[in-house]
Amino acid sequence: MVRIVTKFGGTSLATPERVLSVARRLVAYHNEGNEVVAVVSAMGSATDDLLTLARSVNASPPARELDMLLATGEMVSMSVVAMAIASLGVQAVSLTGRQAGILTTSTHNKATISGLRCDRVRQALEDDTIVIVAGFQGITDNDDITTLGRGGSDTTAVALAAGLGADRCEIYSDVDGVYTCDPRVVPRARKLDEVSYEEMLELAAAGAGVLQMRAVEFARNFGVVLLCKSAFSSNPGTTVKEATMESAVVSGIAYDKSEAKITIRNVPDSLGIAAVVFEAIASSGINVDMIVQNISENGFTDISFTSPAHELPRLRPVLDGLLERLGIREYLVDDTIAKISVVGAGMKSNPGIAAKMFKVLAEHNVNIEMISTSAIRISVVIDGASTSGALQALHTAFGLDADDLFEETQLSAEELAAKAAKGR
Amino acid sequence: MVRIVTKFGGTSLATPERVLSVARRLVAYHNEGNEVVAVVSAMGSATDDLLTLARSVNASPPARELDMLLATGEMVSMSVVAMAIASLGVQAVSLTGRQAGILTTSTHNKATISGLRCDRVRQALEDDTIVIVAGFQGITDNDDITTLGRGGSDTTAVALAAGLGADRCEIYSDVDGVYTCDPRVVPRARKLDEVSYEEMLELAAAGAGVLQMRAVEFARNFGVVLLCKSAFSSNPGTTVKEATMESAVVSGIAYDKSEAKITIRNVPDSLGIAAVVFEAIASSGINVDMIVQNISENGFTDISFTSPAHELPRLRPVLDGLLERLGIREYLVDDTIAKISVVGAGMKSNPGIAAKMFKVLAEHNVNIEMISTSAIRISVVIDGASTSGALQALHTAFGLDADDLFEETQLSAEELAAKAAKGR
């Protein structure tokens, strides 16, 4: 008896036909003798529709009430999937986050899972029932409904897979798996058969949208093997697991155009000045990604950092306050940047990857504005207009191009029809 | 400190503007120093939309899953109302049926309230918070979500009013209150200032759609005074409470065109034959309303009864089975009938009301096909085409006409605008 936890994203459930298609897949797993759990997201654009509704009565809705509202999206899709399975003659039961025992912290809108009580899920599986669980939601000690933040359904699935000791955790979405780079930008990008947790974490942090970082962390911490697949094809997908002995030097290249670069000019280079700046920003709840401080000249320095561009309206007043407080003349904002990250677990034992990256970019006349690195990642900030060219050049230089453009990305007639049907 | 439980129907919450209007009404109550609870139905056509969605994947969705799905309608509206109140600067909290402590039986789709645990509602009221409760839903001992059946939100409100010892229970809908007859059919119908529980029960059972019967029964059993008002005007509405000393002989006239009349011809008049017929129908879960058995002729008799016309597809096979089993030749079905009911608590002490009703109908050439009575109601089945004429004649004959057509139903310019806005 194999126990499988699956997760289906909103696009896979956007219409009754797709819901029935998901139901058929689950029933097939069940009829092969497996124990099957499916974690579901809200159908199609349901979450966005609910957000629009909320904002129509309150520009900044209270976090608790927003969670209450958004949680209904997954409740709708889980009950509809259960009904679809029942229409195929197989027993199914839908469970809310609470009923499935997903206990969370009380930080509304971005709660984290604090515990699991899987008795009811286990009981249902023993009763030969397919269990459909609302993703993205949980319950606090005070019996309030929480949500885990966008993409939280992946985390729900991984947590349940860990809690239930599942043999597999399959994450279905509208993409075939993890690619060496975004195939929309780099047509010769290849789908990876395997990627390590660490690489996946770096890729996700660097902007690759296939899997949520928190879900990958959870999977790594509990040793849950993830399989990312398309809900619209039978392609084998990408497995995310512990690194194997031989790692590719560079596994993938990710990019992120959602950040802005802020440079504070002529900061007095006194002890603790960076702490003052970033404490002020952090206490406003604004994330900072890369930070670069140049060497001091005549007792003054420049501090550059990146933050999500959508936070600029909240960030500017903080910076204006700092100007006055620290006697700084000006700060510069550039929201046309791109961050490009080269990721690979084999980088640790292969020096010279950074040098090669910088050389390739120089050869293609791409100016590097900021650099930051981790053990298995090198990120650079460049002018956003150079993104596509830079990605393609790096992809070729690091040997990631598909040998044959059509070898790895070739689709069957059925898959092409499915993609066409969903309007891609 | 006055404690008020209010209930708002789906039409009152159909748009963000209406939600905000409901929020303003609740905030006004709160700012006058009252403790305020609001029970809400699903917004606009949400429940019907969810039903359509369910049927798109399963023609007869499992009852448990349907409850799970339908319950989301009220969860959406409760959180949106709470957000709207917050946008007006007043604290509000939305509670699901479970969080509000609405315990029910486990008969999905038509559960009944089996208990109340109002601690959380009480605590929130003590914290100066407006409490919004999802109507229509509750929770079983097994932690499954149930619904109370259509119109169950009224019952939720009355139950909460009883459990909280509320001073008032106000039921807001899109009508001004309880009328002597349907004003769309009888233009001279008057709004009643007061009506007794018993009369309201008979009127509701006879087809008046203002209040759910179960809610009225609950109110009577627990002595909760109900006030039915329009959410779109400031008209005083109708109070439903214990009968006063002097009751009107006839308070109102209701009608119901949703039933069909079935006549089983030439049934052998043997002992227990009626029991066989109605046991067979009851065991199929089909409701039977009026039953008339004519006197026997040559050992054979006719049995007539009425049932909801929409049950005919399920009823016919039952009757076909009976034909064979009892050796009956035929049964006749008439789904063009109307049931007209005259209701009045004063009827008990005023003989001759039935005679007067029959005489008025005869004078207007309306043939009576069936008769049934209770202590405070006389119902007749007539040809559906005569409904309007019969209602108007009876309304006039029993002295229910408004003295001045415009006196009681007159609307202010604001109210007319509100009615126009909602497309009536």
Interface residues (C-beta under 8 A of the other chain):
Chain A: P16 V19 L20 A23 L50 L53 A54 S56 V57 N58 A59 P61 P62 R64 E65 L66 M68 L69 A71 T72 M75 V76 M78 S79 V80 A82 M83 A84 A86 S87 A92 V93 S94 T96 Q99 R120 D143 D144 I145
Chain B: P16 V19 L20 A23 L50 L53 A54 S56 V57 N58 A59 P61 P62 R64 E65 L66 M68 L69 A71 T72 M75 V76 M78 S79 V80 A82 M83 A84 A86 S87 A92 V93 S94 T96 Q99 R120 D143 I145
